Amino acid sequence: MALIDEHVNEAVLKNLDRKENFTLFGLTVPYLFLIFFLIIIPVGWLFYMSFIGRDGSYSFENYERMVTQKSYIRIFLTTFKISFLTTLICALLGYPLTYFMSQLSRKWAGICMIGVLIPFWTSLLVRTYAWLVLLQRKGLINNIAIDLGFISEPIKFVHNTSGTLIGMAHIMLPFLILPLYANMRAIDKDCLKAAANLGATPTRAFWTVFFPLSIPGLLAGLLIVFVICLGFYVTPAVLGGGKIIMAAMKISSNIELYFSWGAASALGVVLLVVTMLILYIASKLVSIDQIGGNK
C-alpha cells in the first residue's frame, strides 16, 4: 500500500512540475518574440546581406575585400588602437577617482556620483561639439594658454588622434566608474584592517588586499568601455576631422556614398563577431557575481 502511495505521489509531483514548467514557458513567450523580432531577425538580415555582392549574387567578395585591401586593415587597426587607448586612459583616470569615492561616506560619495552622472544628462553630440569649441586652434584652452604665456602658438588638439581620445575618454569614463564603484563598495573594509593588524603598511595592504579584490569591477568597466568604443561614430567623426576613420564611420560611408549594403553588413558582422569573442573571453575571466561582490 505504501509503495502504491509513493508511486502516486511521484506521479503527482511530476505532473505539477510539468505544469510549472509550462507556466514559466508561457510567461517567457512574449519576451522570446521580442528577442526574435528585435535581435534574431536584424542580425540574421545582417549576415544575409553580408554575402550579397555588387551584382546582387551570393559571394564572399565583401569579406575578401577586408583581407586584400589595405584600407580596411588600417581601419580595423585604427579602431582597435583608439578603443584600446581610450580604455587605458579611462582606467588611469577612473581607478584613482573611484577609489577616492569608495573611501568617502555614502553622503559625500553620492554627491561625487552626481558629478560623474551629469554628462549622461547632456547629448553626446553636444558634448563632442563642446570639446571642439574648447580644443580648436582659437578655442578657449589655446587662448588661455597663450594669454598666460605657457605657449606661443596654438596647439593642434583637434582633427587628430589627441582630440579624438580626449572626447572619447570624457564620454566613456562614467561607464568604467559605475561598475568599479559598485565593486569597491562591496569590498569588506575589515580585510584591510586585518592586513594592518598583521603588520602591512597602507600601501602594501592596498596592493595585496584591496586591488586584487577590485579587479573584477575593473575588468567589467574596461570591457564595457572597450566594446562601446569599437562602435563609436560621432566623436571620432567630429574631433577626428576625417583623419581618424573607425569601423562605424566606414559602415556609414559604404551606405551613404557607395550604396553598398553588402560591404557595410560585412563590416557589421565582423564587429559583432569580435565583440562576441571579447565577451566570451571576458566571461572566462570574471563573472557577474564577482562584479557585484558576491562569492
Helices and strands as residue ranges (DSSP letters): H 2-35, I 36-40, H 41-50, H 61-68, H 70-103, H 106-117, G 118-121, H 124-135, H 140-147, H 161-185, H 189-197, H 202-205, I 206-210, H 211-230, H 234-239, H 247-256, H 261-285, H 288-291
